[in-house]
Amino acid sequence: MACAIRTKRVYESADPADGYRVLIDHVWPRGVSRERARLDEWARELAPSDTLRRWFDHDPERFQEFRSRYRSELSQRAAQLEALRQRSSSTPLTILYAARDTEHNNAVVLAEMLRSAA
């Protein structure tokens, strides 16, 4: 099964190649209209918990521990993860996030999990 999963900042323009666009942040991104976001889904339940998000505070030095804790949280959302994994087998899946850091964020971790179980 081909697994076309990518991550992208929600502030970047939507592209037809994005396929299914899912935002995984708990809070709506500042300055982005719903029309501009062109979402297919807003999966708030897949965002890191407020406690974990505040602890991480986008500190790259905490990313490895954040990854471990967030993967643990995501393991409680098996049905939602499987639905996204299934969708990615038939259409490209773009996981959207608002963070400025493109390498140390929740979308990176979620994409890794989806790819590794495919």
Backbone hydrogen bonds, N-H to C=O, Kabsch-Sander energy under -0.5 kcal/mol:
donor,donor_aa,acceptor,acceptor_aa,energy
4,A,2,A,-0.5
4,A,88,S,-1.3
5,I,3,C,-1.2
6,R,93,L,-2.6
8,K,95,I,-2.1
10,V,97,Y,-2.9
12,E,9,R,-1.7
18,D,15,D,-2.4
19,G,16,P,-1.3
20,Y,92,P,-2.9
22,V,20,Y,-0.6
22,V,94,T,-2.5
23,L,41,E,-2.3
24,I,96,L,-2.0
32,V,29,P,-1.4
33,S,31,G,-0.5
37,A,33,S,-2.2
38,R,34,R,-1.3
39,L,34,R,-0.5
40,D,21,R,-3.0
41,E,21,R,-1.6
43,A,23,L,-2.2
43,A,41,E,-0.6
44,R,42,W,-1.3
46,L,43,A,-1.9
47,A,44,R,-2.0
53,R,49,S,-2.9
54,R,50,D,-2.6
55,W,51,T,-2.1
56,F,52,L,-2.8
57,D,53,R,-2.4
59,D,56,F,-2.1
62,R,59,D,-2.3
63,F,60,P,-1.3
66,F,62,R,-2.7
67,R,63,F,-3.3
68,S,64,Q,-1.9
69,R,65,E,-2.5
70,Y,66,F,-3.3
71,R,67,R,-2.5
72,S,68,S,-1.6
73,E,69,R,-2.0
74,L,70,Y,-2.9
75,S,71,R,-1.8
76,Q,73,E,-1.4
77,R,74,L,-2.6
78,A,75,S,-0.6
81,L,77,R,-2.4
82,E,78,A,-2.6
83,A,79,A,-2.0
84,L,80,Q,-2.0
85,R,81,L,-2.6
86,Q,82,E,-2.7
87,R,83,A,-2.2
88,S,84,L,-2.3
89,S,85,R,-0.7
89,S,86,Q,-1.1
90,S,87,R,-1.6
91,T,87,R,-1.7
93,L,4,A,-2.9
94,T,20,Y,-3.0
95,I,6,R,-3.1
95,I,93,L,-0.5
96,L,22,V,-3.3
96,L,94,T,-0.6
97,Y,8,K,-1.5
102,T,100,R,-0.6
109,V,105,N,-1.3
110,L,106,N,-2.5
111,A,107,A,-2.7
112,E,108,V,-2.1
113,M,109,V,-2.3
114,L,110,L,-2.5
115,R,111,A,-2.6
116,S,112,E,-2.5
117,A,113,M,-1.4
118,A,115,R,-0.8
